[in-house]
């Protein structure tokens, strides 16, 4: 009987799939953050681990794995928390849950866009504090989103959905940048494929949808933020380290850009006080994919990835190491 460990509670649809196959499933029901020592112990005793993105599975953790451990199934679209090269050297398969969060993250992206531009949080606090006493034509004025220019950096499934919402819902002009061109997307949304520099200089809204890698770490830094219009906003629902957070705080505090909507941070355990007190930001706790539908789909895919490995099939979420 294969022993499977799940590092946090996931929807029962996933654990039920594993149990139906007769696997011995253990779950970290305490919800406590697992330390390196905890992970090493888990890896030494199990045939498969379903991990979450806050589990840092580096070379030392993988080095503690039992020879029986065959697969690390990440309960996430990304896998930057796992040293996939070290896993490959040990013959351990790594999987993720690709393509499952497109709609939910695109929805959250527009939530942040509208909340930042329309000063939603500030307006809500204004009413709750008792300051509102009647209609005033001069308070909380904002730009309209309709017809503005959006710059999409990364046109995977999420960026694609964002583009269709922008064009179909708000008749926005779309600039996009990716490692390759998507002519079908251009035909459907009248989007223009441009370089990052042109996108940053011309967009009213810059939204990031790239995976975290060596190439994208601090993709948006001092130079890039300096190219943006002072009336523009930045949205990040990808990974925190795609943006140089220290530089972003400085730019926002000096009003060199109009605002930012962030769902991810460089260190999610320690979000700087300087960022949390800024009035021109909307901050959410890494919940862009947090819909019932997405979480259930992620659980099923992660579980099926494990099942496929032990049944000798190629899992749908196989992470390939180049």
N, C-alpha and C positions, 0 to 999 in steps of 0.2 A: 504493500500500500504506500503510495507516494505521500510525503508529508509536505504540506503547503503552509507557509506563514504569510499572513497579511498584516502589514505594519500599522494599520489603522482601520477603523470601521468603514466599510463600504456598503452600498446597497445590497440587500439580501439576494437580489437576483443573481449577483455574481457568485456569492458563496454557495447558493443553492445549486448552481451549475456544477461547481467542483464537487460538492457532496454527492450529487446524483451519479457522478463518475466513480464514487467510492474513495475519493481522496480524504486523507486525514487533514482537516483544516483547522488551523489555530489562528486566532485574531487578537490583535492588541486592543482589547476592549477597554483598557484603562484610559486610552487616548493620550497617554503620556508620550512626550517626545523621546524617542529612542536615542541613546548615546551611541558612540562608536563601539563601545564595549558590548552594548546590547545587540547591535547589528552583527558584530563579529560572532557572538554566541548563536544568534539566529541562523546566520549563514553556515555555521559549522554543523548544524543539526537538521537542516531541511533540504528537500529536493527541489523546491521552488520557492521564490519569495515574490509576493506582490507588494511593490513599494510605492510610496507617494513622493511627490517632488521635494518635500522637506527632509527626506532621508538622503543624506549625503553618502553615496556609495562610492567611495574612492578605492584606490588600489589596495590599501591596507585592509579594508573590509572584504574586498573580493579575495584577497590573499588568504583570509581565514575560512573561506568557503570549503565545505565538504566536497570530496570528489563526486559525490552523488548529486550536487546542486547543478541543475541543467538550465534553469531559466530564471531571469529577473524580469518580471512583467510590471512595467511602470504604469501606475494608474494616472496617466497624464498624456497629453498630446506631445509635450516635450520630453527630453531625456537628458538634459544638461546636468542633472544631479548624479548621473552614473558615469563612471569611467568605462566607456564602452570598449576602448582598446584593451584595457586590463582584463575585462570580461572575455573578450575574444581570445586573448592569449590563453585563458584558462578553459576555453571551449564552452563558455557559458553564453547562452543566447539571451539577448536583450530585446524586449518588445515594448511598444507603447500603444496608445489608442488614437491613431491618426484619423483626422477628418471628422471627428465626432462632435467638436465644439463650435463649428463654424457659425451656426445661426445664433447661438447664445452669446458668443463673444462679440459678434457683430452688433447685436442688440445692445449689449453693455457699452460698446464703443459709442453708439449714438446717445445712450443715456448720459455718458460723460460729456460728449460734445454739447448737448443741449443744456446740461446742468451748469457747465462752465460759462458758456456764452450768455445764458439767460439768468445767471447769478441766482440759481435756484436755492442753494443752501443758505445764502445770505438773506434772501427774501423770506424763506421759511422761518428763519430765526427772528426776523423783523416782526412777523405776525405773532409768533409765539411769545415774544417779549412784551406784547401789548402796545407796541409803537404804532401799529396800523390803526388809523382813525377814519379812513375814507379814501376814495380814489384821488390820486395825485398824479398828474400827467408828467411830473418831473423826476419820479423816483424809479430806480432799477431799469433805466433805459439800457437797451442792448442792441447789438446788430441782429438782423434776422439771418437765419441760416439758409433760407431759401435762396438759391442762385449763387451762393458763394463757391469758392474753389477749394476742393479738398485734395490733399496730397497723400496718397497711400503708399507707404514704404513696405513692400512685401506683398505680392499678390498670390498668396496661397488661397486656401478655401475661405479663410476668415476675411482676408482683404477683398476677395471677390464678392462676398456677401455685403461687405461694407460699401463697395462700389455700387452694387445694385440698389441698396437702400438709398444711397446718396443721390443717384440719378433718378430712380423711379419715384422716390418719396419727396425729394427736395429740389429736383432739377439742378443739381449742383454740377459745376464743371469739374472734371476729374483728371488729375495728373497722377501717374503711378510710376513706380520704379521697382524693378525686380532684376534678377540675373538673366531673365529671358523675357521676350515679348509675348503678349497674349492677344492675338488679332481678333479672336472671337469676342473677347471682353470689350475690346475697343469698338467693335461693330455694334454691340448691344448697348453700350453706355456712352458712346462718343468720347471715351477716355483717350488721353494722349500719353504715350510712353516717353518718359523724359529721364534725364540724369538727375541725381540727387540734388545737385546744386540748384538747378532750375526749379525743381519741385519746392525746395525750401524757400527760395526767394519769392515764389509766386503764390503759394498756397495760403489760404486764410486758416485752414485747419490741416495740421500734419498728424497723421495717425500711423502708428508703428505696428507691423504684423510680421515680424521676422523671428526665426528661432535664435537662441543664444548660441554663439560659436566664437571662435577666435576672431573671425572676420567681423562679427557684429557686436562684439564687446565694445562699449562706448562708441558705437556707431554715430550717436548724436552727442557731440561734445561742444567745446567752446566755439570752434570754427563754425560748426553747423548751426548751432543756436544763434550765432551772430549773423547768419544769413537770413533768418526769419524776420518777417515784418513785425513791427512792435504791436500791431493789432492782431497778430496770429496767435493761435493756441496749439499746444502740443498734447496729444493723447497717447498713452502707452498702456496697452493691454497685453503686451507680449512677455518680455522678461525685464526686470528692473535694470540689469546691468547693460542693456542696450543703450541706456542714457547715462551720461556722466552726471550722477545725481548732485554732486557738490557744485558743479558748474550750473546745473539747472536751478538750484536754490538761489544762487547768486543772480542769475538772469531774471528770475521771477521777482526777487526782492527789489530789484532795480527797475522793474516794469519794462524790461527790454523786449519781452513778449507779453501778451495780454493775460495769459493764464495757462494752466495745465490740468488735465484730468488723468489721474494715475491709479491703476489697479495693482501695480507691481512696483517693487522697490529693490534697491541693491542688496540690502540686508533686511529681510522682513521681520527679524526679531528686534531690530533696533532702527526704527524710522526716526530720523533726526527731528529734534524739537523745532529747528528752524524751518523745516518743511511743513510740519504739522500746524504751525501758527500762521502760515501765509494765507492771506484772504483771497488770493486769486487762484486758488487750487480747489479741486474736488478730489478727495482721496477715498478709495474703497479698498476693502481688505482681501484682495486677490479673489474676487468672486465673479469674474466675467463669465466663467463657464458654469456658474452655480444655478442650473435649472434642474428640476427633477428628471426631465427627459434626458439631459446630457449625462448626469451622474449615473443613471441606470444603464445607459448605453455604454459608458466607460467601464462599469463593473462587469457587464457581460463580455465586452471585448477583452478586458484583461484576463478574465477567467478562461475564455475560449483560447486565448493565446497560450496559456499554460497547458490546457487540454491538448491543443494541437501539437505542442512540442513532445508530449509524452506519447501521443499517438503516431508520431513520426511524420507529421504534416508540417508544411511551412506556415507559421502563423501569419495572419493578416497584418499584424502590427510589427513584423520583424524589422528591427533596426539593423541596417547593413553598414558594416565598417569598411570604409574605402582604404 
